[in-house]
Amino acid sequence: MKHRANGFTLMELLVVLLIIGILSSVALRTIDATRDRGLYEETMKEMRTLAQAMVGNPEIVINGHRTDFGFFGDMRRLPNDLQELVANTTGSPDWRGPYLRREFESDSAGFRYDAWGRPYTYDQSTGTISSLGNGRRPLTLRVVDSLPQLYANSVTGTITDGTGRPPGELNNTITIWLRLPGMPRFTTPDQSGYYYFDSVPIGNHRLVAQRVGGDSIARWVSVAPRSRAVVDFRFSRPFRNYLRMVGEPQLQLPESCGFYIRVVNEGPTDDTVASIQILSADSNYYTTLFTYSGDHGNGYQPLNPGVGKGGTIVLQTPYAVRPDRGEIVVFGFYDFYQSPGGPPSPKQNVSGRTFRLRFNDGSEITVRP
């Protein structure tokens, strides 16, 4: 005989209970999985927030430049622990936190725990933040792909004047400062104007290019991980062209076969004349005698062969012209001939001829005696 309970047989009731049990088990596992997924997403989001507090958010950009570099941008290191993101635990004057958003600021401890309530593991030496997750699937996040990316960056560029010229032999009168808090660095450009800083930490740094005499230009440079930032400087005042002719050129008498000029230095420091090039001349004339005379020395140099257009006169003893128009130096270019060897060709009258001279510092003077 079959027994029925409220219209169901006992076997049917057992089947229903079994199905309900299976469905309940599946539902609980689904709920647990959904809850875990939510906790994983919440934890990973918070870990990313902690990482951005340490090294900045690359998506915060103003005028094409990244502006947020977090804790590292100010301190030039990763925090000792997570608490240092919200409190200046070392008393450093460079700390400009808190580096976490307001919801974390108001929670004095919660940011140190994952969504399961377990404390994060933070390793400063590797730059990693870890969570045990649900105990079976841990999570680990690197604040940057590799730690050298935070330090091993570079800043480079060129230095020119208002005419676009590099400093040449005046390169040692220019200093470029990289103003890193607590550890300023400096370098000088080469003669082509190129300068370079290596091992630069990420962050916004102040660059200052200074010239002897007080002329300076300041720039801000944004240095991102794995970057080579380029910052060029252009001074409005020429590096060279400090030498100026005063008065009119004077002819060599009585033949008018040469001339002399009076020159002053308008720059802030001594300008050493080591050579003079005859850039151009109306005719192929060659000077065979060069002289100079100033407050602290003079020179007399026969030139054999003579020096003409495109040629250079090298001073046997370079002469340092005092700055700020402190003295007048007389340079003489005498005994011009049509032949670089001089006689027997006759001396040439240079009256009304145009000569363009370039001194080794780059100063150019046009002469028409």
C-alpha positions as CSV (number, residue, x, y, z in Angstrom):
1,M,0.0,0.0,0.0
2,K,1.3,3.5,-0.9
3,H,1.2,6.2,1.8
4,R,0.4,9.8,0.8
5,A,1.2,12.9,2.8
6,N,-1.1,15.8,1.8
7,G,-1.4,14.4,-1.7
8,F,2.4,13.5,-2.1
9,T,3.9,10.1,-1.7
10,L,6.8,9.8,0.7
11,M,9.2,9.2,-2.2
12,E,8.0,12.3,-4.0
13,L,8.5,14.4,-0.8
14,L,12.0,13.2,-0.4
15,V,12.8,14.1,-4.1
16,V,11.4,17.6,-3.5
17,L,13.5,18.0,-0.3
18,L,16.6,16.8,-2.2
19,I,16.0,19.3,-5.0
20,I,15.5,22.1,-2.5
21,G,18.7,21.1,-0.8
22,I,20.7,21.1,-4.1
23,L,19.2,24.5,-5.1
24,S,20.0,26.0,-1.7
25,S,23.6,24.7,-1.9
26,V,24.0,26.2,-5.4
27,A,22.5,29.5,-4.3
28,L,24.8,29.8,-1.3
29,R,27.8,29.0,-3.4
30,T,26.6,31.6,-6.0
31,I,26.1,34.2,-3.2
32,D,29.5,33.4,-1.7
33,A,31.2,33.7,-5.2
34,T,29.3,37.0,-5.9
35,R,30.3,38.3,-2.5
36,D,33.9,37.3,-2.9
37,R,34.0,38.9,-6.4
38,G,32.7,42.1,-4.9
39,L,35.3,42.0,-2.1
40,Y,38.1,41.3,-4.6
41,E,37.0,44.3,-6.7
42,E,36.7,46.5,-3.6
43,T,40.2,45.4,-2.4
44,M,41.9,45.8,-5.7
45,K,40.4,49.3,-6.1
46,E,41.7,50.3,-2.7
47,M,45.1,48.8,-3.4
48,R,45.3,50.9,-6.6
49,T,44.3,54.0,-4.6
50,L,47.1,53.2,-2.1
51,A,49.6,52.8,-5.0
52,Q,48.5,56.1,-6.6
53,A,49.0,57.8,-3.2
54,M,52.6,56.5,-3.2
55,V,53.6,57.3,-6.8
56,G,50.8,59.6,-8.2
57,N,48.0,59.3,-10.7
58,P,49.3,59.5,-14.3
59,E,45.9,60.6,-15.5
60,I,46.1,63.9,-13.7
61,V,47.6,66.2,-16.4
62,I,47.7,69.9,-16.9
63,N,48.8,71.6,-20.1
64,G,50.1,68.2,-21.3
65,H,52.2,67.6,-18.3
66,R,51.7,65.1,-15.5
67,T,51.2,66.9,-12.2
68,D,50.6,64.2,-9.6
69,F,53.5,62.1,-8.3
70,G,52.1,61.4,-4.8
71,F,54.3,60.6,-1.8
72,F,57.4,59.7,-3.9
73,G,57.2,63.0,-5.8
74,D,57.7,64.9,-2.5
75,M,59.9,62.5,-0.5
76,R,61.9,60.8,-3.3
77,R,61.3,57.5,-1.7
78,L,58.5,55.1,-1.1
79,P,56.8,55.3,2.4
80,N,58.1,53.3,5.2
81,D,54.6,52.0,5.9
82,L,51.0,52.8,4.9
83,Q,50.5,55.1,7.9
84,E,53.0,57.6,6.4
85,L,50.5,58.2,3.6
86,V,48.3,60.1,6.0
87,A,50.7,61.3,8.7
88,N,54.2,62.8,8.7
89,T,55.6,60.2,11.0
90,T,59.2,61.1,10.2
91,G,58.8,64.9,10.6
92,S,60.2,65.5,7.2
93,P,59.8,69.1,5.8
94,D,59.2,67.6,2.3
95,W,56.1,65.8,3.4
96,R,53.0,67.5,1.8
97,G,50.3,64.9,2.6
98,P,47.9,63.5,3.3
99,Y,48.2,61.6,0.0
100,L,44.9,59.7,0.3
101,R,41.4,61.0,-0.7
102,R,39.1,62.6,1.9
103,E,37.1,59.4,2.6
104,F,40.4,57.7,3.7
105,E,41.5,60.8,5.7
106,S,38.5,60.5,7.9
107,D,39.2,56.8,8.4
108,S,42.3,56.7,10.5
109,A,42.9,52.9,10.2
110,G,40.5,51.4,7.6
111,F,42.7,52.1,4.6
112,R,45.2,49.6,6.1
113,Y,42.8,46.7,5.9
114,D,41.3,44.9,2.9
115,A,37.6,44.2,2.3
116,W,37.8,41.0,4.4
117,G,39.1,43.0,7.3
118,R,42.6,41.6,7.1
119,P,45.7,44.0,7.2
120,Y,47.5,44.6,3.9
121,T,51.1,43.5,3.6
122,Y,53.3,46.3,2.3
123,D,56.9,45.7,1.3
124,Q,58.9,49.0,0.7
125,S,61.9,47.1,-0.7
126,T,59.9,45.7,-3.6
127,G,57.2,48.3,-3.8
128,T,54.3,45.8,-3.4
129,I,51.0,45.8,-1.6
130,S,49.4,42.4,-0.9
131,S,46.1,41.0,0.5
132,L,45.4,37.5,1.5
133,G,42.0,37.8,-0.2
134,N,39.6,35.1,0.8
135,G,42.4,32.9,2.1
136,R,42.6,30.9,-1.2
137,R,43.4,33.6,-3.8
138,P,45.8,36.3,-2.6
139,L,46.2,39.6,-4.4
140,T,49.5,41.5,-5.0
141,L,49.9,44.9,-6.7
142,R,53.2,46.6,-7.7
143,V,53.2,50.3,-7.3
144,V,55.4,50.5,-10.4
145,D,56.6,47.8,-12.9
146,S,60.2,48.0,-11.5
147,L,61.6,50.2,-8.8
148,P,64.5,51.7,-11.0
149,Q,61.7,53.4,-13.0
150,L,61.2,55.7,-10.0
151,Y,64.9,56.7,-10.0
152,A,66.6,56.0,-13.3
153,N,65.1,58.8,-15.5
154,S,66.9,61.7,-17.2
155,V,66.6,65.3,-18.1
156,T,68.4,66.8,-21.1
157,G,68.2,69.8,-23.4
158,T,70.2,72.5,-25.1
159,I,71.3,76.0,-24.2
160,T,71.3,78.8,-26.9
161,D,71.2,82.5,-26.9
162,G,68.7,84.9,-28.6
163,T,70.4,84.4,-32.0
164,G,70.1,80.6,-31.7
165,R,73.8,80.1,-31.1
166,P,75.3,77.6,-28.6
167,P,77.8,78.9,-26.0
168,G,80.9,77.6,-27.6
169,E,84.0,78.1,-25.5
170,L,81.9,80.2,-23.1
171,N,80.1,77.0,-21.9
172,N,81.8,77.1,-18.5
173,T,80.2,80.4,-17.8
174,I,76.8,78.7,-17.7
175,T,75.4,76.4,-14.9
176,I,72.2,74.4,-15.0
177,W,70.7,73.5,-11.6
178,L,68.3,70.7,-11.0
179,R,66.6,71.7,-7.7
180,L,65.8,68.5,-6.0
181,P,64.8,69.1,-2.4
182,G,67.7,68.4,-0.1
183,M,70.0,67.3,-2.9
184,P,70.4,70.0,-5.6
185,R,72.5,69.0,-8.6
186,F,74.2,71.0,-11.3
187,T,76.1,70.6,-14.5
188,T,77.5,72.8,-17.3
189,P,76.7,72.4,-21.0
190,D,79.2,71.3,-23.6
191,Q,80.3,73.8,-26.3
192,S,77.3,72.8,-28.5
193,G,75.0,73.7,-25.6
194,Y,74.0,70.1,-24.7
195,Y,73.4,69.2,-21.1
196,Y,72.3,66.0,-19.3
197,F,71.2,64.8,-15.9
198,D,70.8,61.1,-15.2
199,S,69.4,59.2,-12.2
200,V,66.5,61.7,-11.8
201,P,63.6,60.7,-9.6
202,I,60.0,61.1,-10.8
203,G,58.3,64.3,-9.8
204,N,58.0,67.9,-10.8
205,H,61.4,69.5,-10.5
206,R,62.7,73.1,-10.9
207,L,65.5,73.7,-13.4
208,V,67.5,76.9,-13.4
209,A,70.0,77.9,-16.1
210,Q,72.4,80.6,-14.8
211,R,75.0,82.7,-16.6
212,V,77.9,84.6,-15.0
213,G,76.7,88.0,-14.3
214,G,73.3,87.0,-12.8
215,D,71.3,86.3,-16.0
216,S,69.1,83.2,-15.3
217,I,66.0,81.3,-16.6
218,A,63.8,78.9,-14.5
219,R,61.7,76.1,-15.8
220,W,59.6,73.3,-14.3
221,V,60.1,69.8,-15.6
222,S,57.7,66.8,-15.2
223,V,59.7,63.6,-14.9
224,A,57.5,60.4,-15.3
225,P,58.7,56.8,-14.8
226,R,60.8,55.5,-17.8
227,S,61.1,59.0,-19.1
228,R,63.7,61.3,-20.8
229,A,62.4,64.8,-20.3
230,V,63.7,67.5,-22.6
231,V,64.0,71.1,-21.5
232,D,65.7,73.7,-23.7
233,F,66.8,77.1,-22.6
234,R,67.2,80.2,-24.7
235,F,68.8,83.3,-23.3
236,S,67.6,86.6,-24.8
237,R,71.1,88.2,-24.4
238,P,73.8,86.9,-26.8
239,F,76.5,84.7,-25.3
240,R,79.0,86.5,-27.4
241,N,79.2,89.8,-29.2
242,Y,80.4,91.6,-26.1
243,L,83.3,93.2,-27.9
244,R,82.4,96.5,-29.5
245,M,84.3,98.9,-31.7
246,V,84.4,102.5,-30.3
247,G,84.9,105.4,-32.6
248,E,85.9,105.0,-36.2
249,P,88.6,102.8,-37.7
250,Q,91.8,104.6,-38.5
251,L,93.9,104.1,-41.6
252,Q,97.6,103.2,-41.5
253,L,99.5,106.3,-42.8
254,P,100.9,107.3,-45.1
255,E,100.1,104.5,-47.6
256,S,96.6,103.7,-46.2
257,C,97.6,100.1,-46.5
258,G,96.2,99.0,-43.2
259,F,93.9,100.1,-40.3
260,Y,93.5,99.8,-36.5
261,I,90.3,99.7,-34.4
262,R,89.6,100.5,-30.7
263,V,87.6,97.8,-28.9
264,V,85.9,97.6,-25.5
265,N,84.3,94.6,-23.7
266,E,80.6,95.3,-22.7
267,G,80.3,92.0,-20.9
268,P,80.3,91.3,-17.2
269,T,83.6,89.3,-17.1
270,D,86.9,89.3,-18.9
271,D,86.7,88.4,-22.5
272,T,89.9,86.8,-23.7
273,V,90.8,87.4,-27.3
274,A,92.7,84.4,-28.6
275,S,92.1,84.6,-32.3
276,I,90.5,86.9,-34.9
277,Q,89.1,85.6,-38.2
278,I,88.7,87.8,-41.3
279,L,85.2,86.6,-42.3
280,S,85.0,88.6,-45.4
281,A,86.7,91.4,-47.4
282,D,85.9,93.4,-50.5
283,S,89.1,92.2,-52.2
284,N,91.6,89.4,-51.8
285,Y,94.0,91.4,-49.6
286,Y,96.3,89.8,-47.1
287,T,97.5,91.5,-43.9
288,T,101.1,90.7,-43.0
289,L,101.4,92.5,-39.7
290,F,99.1,92.3,-36.6
291,T,99.4,94.3,-33.4
292,Y,97.4,94.8,-30.2
293,S,97.9,97.1,-27.3
294,G,95.9,97.5,-24.0
295,D,96.3,98.6,-20.4
296,H,98.1,95.4,-19.4
297,G,100.1,94.3,-22.4
298,N,100.8,94.5,-26.1
299,G,101.8,92.3,-29.0
300,Y,103.6,92.6,-32.4
301,Q,103.2,89.7,-34.8
302,P,104.5,89.6,-38.4
303,L,102.3,87.3,-40.4
304,N,104.0,85.0,-42.9
305,P,102.2,84.1,-45.0
306,G,99.7,86.9,-44.7
307,V,96.1,86.4,-43.5
308,G,93.2,87.2,-45.9
309,K,89.5,86.5,-46.3
310,G,88.5,83.3,-44.4
311,G,91.9,83.2,-42.6
312,T,92.5,83.4,-38.9
313,I,95.0,85.4,-36.9
314,V,96.0,83.5,-33.7
315,L,97.4,85.7,-30.9
316,Q,100.7,84.4,-29.6
317,T,99.7,85.6,-26.2
318,P,95.9,85.8,-25.7
319,Y,94.7,89.1,-24.3
320,A,91.9,89.3,-21.6
321,V,89.9,92.5,-22.2
322,R,88.6,93.9,-19.0
323,P,84.8,93.9,-18.5
324,D,82.2,96.7,-18.4
325,R,84.2,98.9,-20.8
326,G,87.0,98.9,-18.3
327,E,89.7,99.5,-21.0
328,I,90.2,100.2,-24.7
329,V,92.3,97.7,-26.6
330,V,93.7,98.7,-30.0
331,F,94.0,96.0,-32.7
332,G,96.0,96.8,-35.8
333,F,95.8,95.1,-39.2
334,Y,98.6,96.4,-41.3
335,D,100.6,96.1,-44.5
336,F,98.0,94.5,-46.8
337,Y,99.2,92.9,-50.0
338,Q,97.5,91.1,-52.9
339,S,99.7,88.2,-52.3
340,P,99.8,86.2,-49.0
341,G,103.6,86.3,-49.2
342,G,103.7,90.1,-49.2
343,P,106.4,91.8,-51.3
344,P,107.4,92.1,-54.2
345,S,103.7,92.9,-54.9
346,P,102.9,96.5,-53.9
347,K,101.0,97.3,-50.7
348,Q,97.3,97.8,-51.2
349,N,95.2,100.9,-50.2
350,V,92.3,99.6,-48.1
351,S,90.5,103.0,-47.7
352,G,86.8,102.5,-48.3
353,R,87.1,98.7,-48.3
354,T,84.9,96.6,-46.0
355,F,86.2,93.9,-43.7
356,R,84.1,91.8,-41.4
357,L,86.0,90.4,-38.3
358,R,84.9,87.6,-36.0
359,F,86.6,87.2,-32.6
360,N,87.0,83.8,-31.0
361,D,84.2,84.6,-28.5
362,G,81.8,85.1,-31.4
363,S,81.8,88.9,-31.5
364,E,81.6,90.3,-35.0
365,I,82.8,93.8,-36.0
366,T,82.4,95.3,-39.5
367,V,85.2,97.7,-40.4
368,R,85.2,100.3,-43.3
369,P,88.3,102.4,-42.9
